[in-house]
Amino acid sequence: MTENIPDRMFYRIKEVCTITGLKPHVLRYWEQEFKDIKPVKSSKGQRLYKKKDLDTIFTIKKLLYEKRFTIDGAKKYLTGQGRLLDEIKEELTQIVEILKKGE
């Protein structure tokens, strides 16, 4: 998903909505809930998101909409607990595949 993001320093909320397919009120809510989304405000008060924010938004969207996490579950995942478990699971799956090939 993130490969189609234009390469710029900042993105306005309307652009982020178009890129992510989310509504502005969802983004504003997520800003309150997830400390990893930190848009800066322009001199005119517009939210300006960085590419890192977009990556985080895509991760949150996947956790909530595809993996059916709760907000709290997504927060825990983002703090590293869930990521670590996913990485371990992926490594174990790869090991099992390697072992199956050896049979």
Residue pairs with C-beta under 8 A, 6 or more apart in sequence:
1 58
2 54
2 55
2 58
4 19
5 11
5 19
5 51
5 54
7 51
8 51
9 50
10 40
10 48
10 49
10 50
11 19
11 48
11 49
11 50
11 51
11 53
11 54
12 46
12 47
12 48
12 49
13 24
13 27
13 39
13 46
13 47
13 49
14 24
16 22
16 27
16 49
16 53
16 54
16 57
17 23
17 24
17 27
19 54
20 27
20 54
20 57
20 58
20 61
21 61
22 57
22 61
27 37
27 47
27 57
30 37
30 57
30 60
31 37
31 38
31 39
31 47
33 71
33 75
34 56
34 60
34 74
34 75
34 78
36 53
36 56
36 78
37 49
37 53
37 56
37 57
37 60
38 53
39 47
39 48
39 49
39 50
39 53
40 47
40 48
40 50
41 47
41 48
42 48
49 57
56 78
59 78
60 74
60 78
63 69
63 73
63 74
63 77
63 78
64 71
64 74
69 77
73 82
76 82
77 83
77 86
